[in-house]
């Protein structure tokens, strides 16, 4: 490429956007008012005088009264956020769907059953299962819904309810029969009654697999098989100011890859997607499956990460905890990969130069993964691997320091403090350990690269809300968990932009407003650094800019 080919100085398609303020997340130039864009990338950042050399055209004033910041980066979410809305929402908290409809949260098991009955009545004459999602029995006193409870909704129509954590499921008797689950089923996670028959509670994927086998795409995390789900996901993300988002469990099937290429190839698709291959679900092909997919990367589709899940959900009591275990005496959780197999499982992908994203909720799970990473690096050293612990909710300062020494990143589930903090304080962890959950402030103090995430659809996809969660550390009842661990707002906002980009190995492309990066911006009505911290929680997003193109949120 010649110098002429590699310069934009003489181009006539340069656009200069003017804003009230541009928050760049670049410490060398933290604030600007103008940004020049060419070929979908940032050509220059500064004030009016800085733009004069690039174009004599009149600046574009569309955003003159707005505040721009880097497009928000959601480093741990799932395309299934776009698929779940074809099922019935039965969660505890209010939730808004991609069509803007607000579904009221359900505060009792009776309310859950009533919404299911209403949905079942609307399905008269439709011969298919009733599927629901968002349920979490930890919010209700007494026993969770079991098969016999759901039989009261329908004794003949199969019913499946996916928990909010997506690590557990409750089904009725008809679904047990359809899936072939009975007293002779010998699969870990199929909960049995004292009489040896299944209760209808299924813990983790192996136990849920027979149900997924018969319901197909419904409630499935493999949402890239649905073009509709991909588009719904894009709309939800864009409304929250997100311009880059992960699908952190993806099978990389030919059909799913084709759907992602089709959707992201549409100029009106509003975000960039980063799918992460999940070998536990789809082991065929190994590292080559990722490397082959990566050859088809585009500006809006970035293959490369690999996702492993080592333990389960804390509120579902399937996460693995160190002594003294669960505060209420529940037995320890499940290993989704036996600790003795971690190095063998991780090594082929590490050796191929791929980045690992590893789910560890409990601190025992974090311990064994750190052991495995240290052993793997001793066998096959790599510089700047950025293997990332996902969730990592119970890690203490010693574990986080060890992760920093090993060259890792951590992506904390900050929303968890708000949604489940009270349950952890009272039931799962107890006060002392609940107060140190999701310790992003410790990571900041020791220089451990970190991000914050929503894990959508587990919680709402809204990075500004996530930043508020980390800055305030308040539960839904207003209890503060670990006041000394409140993250400064500037660092919380960095964690949902440049921090998340770094954890994905994309900080050279997104996460800050700097020359050469994609021209991706979140467009706000107010400056998040100047408003009261609590305003971050519901800060409206005017729209986004993706590759220099404006995407306006519906009024």
Secondary structure, DSSP 8 states (H G I E B T S, - for coil): --TTTT--TT-S--EEEEEEEEE---TTS-EEEEEEEETTEEEEEE-HHHHTTT--S--B-TTTTSEEEE-EEESS--THHHHGGGSEE--SS-EE-TTS-EE----SHHHHHHHHHHHHHHTTT--S-EEEEEE-GGGSSS----HHHHHTT-SSS-EEEEETTSSEEEE-HHHHHHHT--TT---TTEEE-TTSSEEEEEEHHHHHHHHHHHHTTTT-S-GGG-HHHHHHHHHHHHHTTEEEEEEEEE---HHHHHHHHHHHHSTT---EEEEEE-TTT--TTHHHHHHHHHTT-BTTB----EEEE-S--TTTT-S---TT--TT-------SS-GGGHHHHHHHHHHTT--EEEEE-SHHHHHHHHHHHHHHHHHS--SS---EEEE-TT--HHHHHHHHHTT-EEEE-THHHHHHHHHIIIIIS-HHHHTTSS-HHHHHHHT--EEE--TTTTS---HHHHHHHHHH-B-TTS-BS-GGG---HHHHHHHTTHHHHHHTT-TTTSSS--TTSB--EEEESS-TTTS-GGGGGG--EEEEEETTEEEE---
